[in-house]
């Protein structure tokens, strides 16, 4: 059991309902979750159970109907939209199923964008962008635009971008969902290398059993709550 001081992320009784013509549709019905520093945690579950919804709430991209999320001691529900946007950019990294890279910018520039948003100088931002591309094995592709990269390379750039501001936690939503099996495994290897060598904390929503099995903990969303907590590796 982790002490509260060890936790990067703590979520308490997260509920999320969506309005429909037939009335509110409850998707999350009381999620409790703690993630410790340097931990790798997988959230699994069938399509449509709310994995992405949960990650969006945990990362401050969406607000819960009720409940509280605390990251590094900061309660997200108590932040204004502007403060929350700044906090997300600096403290939370995101990797999505689609890379969401900007086509008009090079790989280096894409990685540097969160740093520029945070107010870093252009030279510093570009230097760190190149450093992070080296970390994910793409230093020689720094000047390439997204359409000049393979799907696996695009996702590696997305991972580097997620690490730009040295976030406290990285939330990955089906990070290998658009990749073939071999390329997906290479991406998985990268994530766990970053965890072991850089100490990056990962919370990963995935239906990929192999990826989930490599995480230290595997949780499953069933009927709006987290169940089946067990040790992966």
N, C-alpha and C positions, 0 to 999 in steps of 0.2 A: 504493500500500500504506500503510495506516494504521500509525502506531507504537502500541505498547501504551498509551502515555499518552493517545492520542486516543480510545481505546475506552471507551464507556459500558458495553458488555456484551461479554463474551467467554465462549463456550461451547466446551468441549473434550471430544470423544469422548463425546457424549451418547447413551446407550443407554436404551431403555425397553421392557421386556417386560411382558406381562400374562398372569396365570395362566389357563389354560383346562383343560377336562377332558382334552384331548389333549396337555397340556404347555404350557410357556411359549410365548407368541405374541410374537415380536419385531416391534415397530412402528418404533422408531428404532434405527438400527444403526451409530451412530458419526457424530453431527452435530458439525461444527466450524463456528463462526460468530463473527464479530466485528462489532459495530455501533459506528460512530463517533459522536461528539457531533454533533448537528444533522442527522444522516443520516436519510433515509427508505428503508426496505428492505421489499420485498414478499417473502413466502413463499407460493408457489403450489403446486399439485398437485391431483390428483384427490381426490374425496371419500374419506375413510377412510385417507389415507396418513399421517396423523399431524400435520397442521398445528396443530390445537388442542392436541394432546398436547404438541407442542414449545413452544408459547406458554405453556402452563400450567407446564411445567418451567422455562422461562426466567424466568418471573415469580415463581417460588417457590410456586405453588399446588400443585405436585406435585413429587415428588423422582424423579430418574432412577434406573434400575437401577444404572447406573454412569456416571461422567463428572462434570464440574465446570462450574458456572456462576458467573461472577464479574460483579457489577454494581458499578460505581464503586469497584472495589478490594476489595469484600466477597465472600467465597466463601459462597454460599448453603448449601452442604452442611455448613458448619461452624457453622451457627446452630441454636439450639434452636427449637422450634416457636413459642414466645412471641417470641423475638427476631426470627425470620423474619417473623412476622405484623406486628410493628412496622416492620420494614424495608420490607416490601411496601407498607404503608399510606403511608409517607413518601417512598419512592424510586421506586415503580413505579406507573404509572397503567394502568388496564385499561378497555378499551371492548369489549363483547361484542356478538354479533349481536342479542340481546335486551337491552333497556336496563336491566333489573333495578332500576328505580326503586321506592321504597317508596310505595305508593299513598296512605297516610295523611299523607304529608308534602308540602309545597309544593316547587316546583322549587328555590327558594333553600335550603330545609332539606335536600333531597337532596344538593345540591352541598356543603353545609357538613358533612355527616356525617363524611367522612374527617378533617376538621380537628378536630372534636370528639373523635374517637377518638384523635387525636394529642395531645390535652390542651389545645388552644387554647380560649380563652374564647368563650362563646356570641356575644357582640357582635362579636368579631373574625371568628369563623367565618361569621356571617351577612353581615357586610360583604364578606368575600372571596367568598362565594357570589354575592352580587349583582354584584360586579365581574366575576366569571368568566361569569355569565350575559350580561352586557353584551358581553363579549368574543366570545361565540358568537351574538350577535344576539338575545338573549331577555330583555333587561332588563325589558321590559314584561310578561313572562310569569312573573316571579319568584314571584308568589303563587298561581299555578295549580298544581293537582295533576296528576299524570301523565295521568289520564283526560280532562282538559280540554285536553290537548296533542295535536297531530298526531304521527304516527309519526316524521317528520323532526325535529320539535321535541323529542320524547322522547330521540332519539339525541343531539341537541345538548346537552341537559341531561346526558346520560351522559358526553359528551366534557368538559363543564365540570367534572363531578365527578372525572373522571380527572386533571384538572389542579389539583385543589384544593390539594395539598401541594407544588406545583411539582416534580413528579417528574423524575428524571433521564432516564427513558424511558417512553413510552406504548406498551403492547402492545395492538393492536386485532385482534380475531378476527372476521372477516367483518362489519365495522362497518356496512355498508350492505346486508347480506344480506336483511333484512326490509323494505327500502324499494323503492318503484318506481324506475324508471330516472332520472327527472328529480330526484326527492328525493335519491336516492343520489348523483347528481353534485354536488348542492349540499353534501352532507356531505363528499364528497371535496374540494371546493373549500375547505371550512373546515379540513380537516386540513392541507392544503398551505399555507394562509394562516398557520396556527399555526406551521408549520415555518419559513416564510420570515420572519415578523414576530416571533415569540416564540422561535425557535430550538428548538422542541420536537422531540425525537428520536422517530421512529415506527418500530416494527416491526409490519408489517401482514400477517396471514394472510388470503388472499383467493383466490377463484376468479374474481374480476372482472378481466378482462384490461385494461380501461380504467384501473382503479385501479392495478393492478400496473405498467402501462406508464408511469404518471406518477412512480413512485418512482425514486430514483437507482440502486438496484440491484434486480434481480428474481432470486430464487432459486427453485428448484423441488425439492420432495421427491420422489425417485424411488427406490423400493425401500429406503426407510429412510435415505437419505443425501441431502445437498443437492447439486444439480447445476445446470448451466446458469446460472452467474453471469454477468450482463451488465449493461450500463449502460442505464437507462431513459431519463432525460431528459438 
